[in-house]
Amino acid sequence: MALSEPLFKRVAVIGLGLIGGSLASAIRRNGLASTVVGVDQRAEELQLGKVLGIVDETAFTVAEAVQGADLVVLAVPVRATRAVLEEVRTVLEPGAVLTDVGSTKSSFVADVEAVFGCLSPLVIPGHPIAGSEKSGIHAADPELFAHHKVILTPPDNVSEPHLARLKALWEGCGATVLTMSVAYHDEVLAATSHLPHLIAFSLVDTLAGEDENMDIFRYAAGGFRDFTRIAASDPVMWHDIFLSNREAVLRVIDHFTHDLEQLRTAIANQDSATLLRVFSRAKAAREHFSKMLSGQAYVTKNSEKQVTFRLQPGGAISGDIRVPGDKSMSHRSIMLGALADGVTEVKGFLEGEDSLATLQAFRDMGVTIEGPEDGFVRIHGVGMHGLQAPRGPLYLGNSGTAMRLFAGLLAAQPFDSELTGDASLSGRPMGRVADPLRAMGAVIDTAEGGRPPLRIRGGQKLSGIHYEMPVASAQVKSCLLLAGLYAEGSTSVTEPAPTRDHTERMLAGFGYHVHRDGATASVSGGDKLTATNIDVPADISSSAFFLVAASIAPGSDLILRHVGMNPTRVGVINILRQMGANIEVLDEREIGGEPVADLRVRSAELRGIDIPEDQVPLAIDEFPVLFIAATCANGRTVLRGAEELRVKESDRIQVMADGLAAVGVETTVTPGGIIIDGGQTIGGGTVNSHGDHRIAMSFAVASLRSRGEIMVTDCANVATSFPGFVELARGTGINISAEGAE
């Protein structure tokens, strides 16, 4: 679609091959410049560019093309760049932007500095990640960049208005524009593009020299053809790229040949464990990359996925369901299974983004993990001291649990590590685990305000401490107990109020003794973990949404199967029962050291209560949906002592209060809680969940008693804790649809 006002007056494209010709054609088609002039050494290509309407004008010299241009694009072989820049230098307009489309950026910057003496704020190197095995003006395609990425590597002193115009030009051609440093670009492209091309060229060349080469190629399967397809690319272009990006390419070749030699050794020695570890890690990584490229992986920045819940009012809840596995236990099963001696099998593993982030992080540290497949995972433990240094930062998505527990596990490892997360996690405080870990001897650096990323220095000797937690937190307690496994002496933690004890129970299940004395739990370092089998119960936090839904919607009758009934997690049931909820506990049993039961919940008239402070830590994650229950109850509900809610994925007290206000419900927010007068009418409106999955799901429940449509924005993170929520909610009777979901 043409712009009313072109971004540039005159664009000079030097080199009308595939990329240069496609860019010129796209600029013309989309009205991004008043005039596009092309220049090329090949007279026939130049003439054809004009005949095909790829350019408005042709020039016979670089100087003729560049004069008067406010954007100059170099689309020539990278080894020809310096010579072309010499011709550009004398005629480049003072305010013109100079860019390129080459596959290496360091060489372009070096050539610019050699010719011009410095890197001007108007020099903005670029690289479109698009192409074809075809070359020349005949292959030019104005749609070549649509739905592809373009990387810009602007200098630190770049002119922001000019950068914005160049970015808009590429976006006008249909591309997604990213920016990064020159050095990082060349490292990334050496690994993801240059090395695969080099291997393809080499493999085809090797096989072509075999005596039986005709049979090799005649009987080659589709995978061989797909992989070696890129060996049909322009040899001259790739010759130039490898020589121009020499240092980065050599580093990645050395890395690859080292790993390839390890595989050769494993095959020669019939080392099945190494082969299985590498192959399973590679398979998982490939599946992860595929999901990432389709916008589904946990590494995708959730802020880029715009998912909105649209909820119609009313409905009754019924059915017989089992919600996904407990997230807290899923995290811990991977962590302890990885550090155990032997093979641990896990059933009921939660295949949500948070848990998958933990699983991938251990794969990155050399642990062989099979699955997950329908909730089944097999972990080949490496023992307490068998983790390997990861090749880069460990990305933990949106999971505060993973980051805090990993901090404890990694504090005493012999290697350095870095823990990162998405934008939401990067804003959450980590000082409350970093500070006591430092008291044990750990060396941990954080960003401003004690926030991620966490950089943990390896090789530190930890000493056991006694820690009195100022605020009840299972994550802090678990972090210190896990660090205590590696510390000299005893590590003990005293909590001011009971919190979930999954770590203590699971450590015992893996054969590691945990001493408990009232509110204090302690471990002594130096013991080992022994593999075991784990059956993860359904998550009571996920069940809570349906417990409240069936309680507040008239005519409801719902059964929830295999729900975890850990005494440190049942606060939501205790509170709802005090409010008058009709919840029946059926078939209580114990599986793998954890109590489990089926729950039947039917609609009831709820009443407001003063929530007992001793129940607050036992229901800390369930309060957003309990606020909905309080809104639908008769009388006043008062929550105190819940300061922990203010440092979750969002300030859950304030965000819930704002959301309730958006649908017409008045509340009073206090420093550590909230006051809600029940019986108010829930109207329609738009609620911003601020990327907090529990906020989003809570307002889905609120729609059962609303008088109008509720729209909940920023819901992509629901997948982090409850994959399949929308489908399950719809199946039980909630009138929900998700817009923008994959």
Sequence and secondary structure as in RCSB ss.txt:
>XXXX:A:sequence
MALSEPLFKRVAVIGLGLIGGSLASAIRRNGLASTVVGVDQRAEELQLGKVLGIVDETAFTVAEAVQGADLVVLA
VPVRATRAVLEEVRTVLEPGAVLTDVGSTKSSFVADVEAVFGCLSPLVIPGHPIAGSEKSGIHAADPELFAHHKV
ILTPPDNVSEPHLARLKALWEGCGATVLTMSVAYHDEVLAATSHLPHLIAFSLVDTLAGEDENMDIFRYAAGGFR
DFTRIAASDPVMWHDIFLSNREAVLRVIDHFTHDLEQLRTAIANQDSATLLRVFSRAKAAREHFSKMLSGQAYVT
KNSEKQVTFRLQPGGAISGDIRVPGDKSMSHRSIMLGALADGVTEVKGFLEGEDSLATLQAFRDMGVTIEGPEDG
FVRIHGVGMHGLQAPRGPLYLGNSGTAMRLFAGLLAAQPFDSELTGDASLSGRPMGRVADPLRAMGAVIDTAEGG
RPPLRIRGGQKLSGIHYEMPVASAQVKSCLLLAGLYAEGSTSVTEPAPTRDHTERMLAGFGYHVHRDGATASVSG
GDKLTATNIDVPADISSSAFFLVAASIAPGSDLILRHVGMNPTRVGVINILRQMGANIEVLDEREIGGEPVADLR
VRSAELRGIDIPEDQVPLAIDEFPVLFIAATCANGRTVLRGAEELRVKESDRIQVMADGLAAVGVETTVTPGGII
IDGGQTIGGGTVNSHGDHRIAMSFAVASLRSRGEIMVTDCANVATSFPGFVELARGTGINISAEGAE
>XXXX:A:secstr
   SS SEEEEEEE  SHHHHHHHHHHHHTT EEEEEEE S HHHHHHHHHTTS SEEESSHHHHHTT SEEEE 
S GGGHHHHHHHHHTT  TT EEEE  S SHHHHHHHHHHHSS  TTB  EEE    S  SGGG  TTTTTT EE
EE   TT  HHHHHHHHHHHHHTT EEEE  HHHHHHHHIIIIIHHHHHHHHHHHHHHTSTTHHHHHHT  HHHH
HHHGGGGS HHHHHHHHHHTHHHHHHHHHHHHHHHHHHHHHHHTT HHHHHHHHHHHHHHHHHHHHHHTT STTS
 GGGS  EEEE S    EEEE   B HHHHHHHHHHHHHSBSEEEEES   SHHHHHHHHHHHHTT EEEEEETT
EEEEE   TT     SS EE TT HHHHHHHHHHHTTSSS EEEE  HHHHTS  HHHHHHHHHTT  EEEEGGG
EEEEEE SS   B  EEE SS  HHHHHHHHHHHTTSBSEEEEE SS    HHHHHHHHTT   EEETTEEEEET
T   B  EEE  B HHHHHHHHHHHHHSTT EEEEEEEE  TTTTHHHHHHHHTT EEEEEEEEEETTEEEEEEE
EE    B  B  GGGTGGGTTTHHHHHHHHHHSBSEEEE S GGGGGSSS HHHHHHHHHHHTT  EEEETTEEE
EETT  B  EEEE TT HHHHHHHHHHGGGBSS EEEE  GGGGGT TTHHHHHHHHT  EEEES  
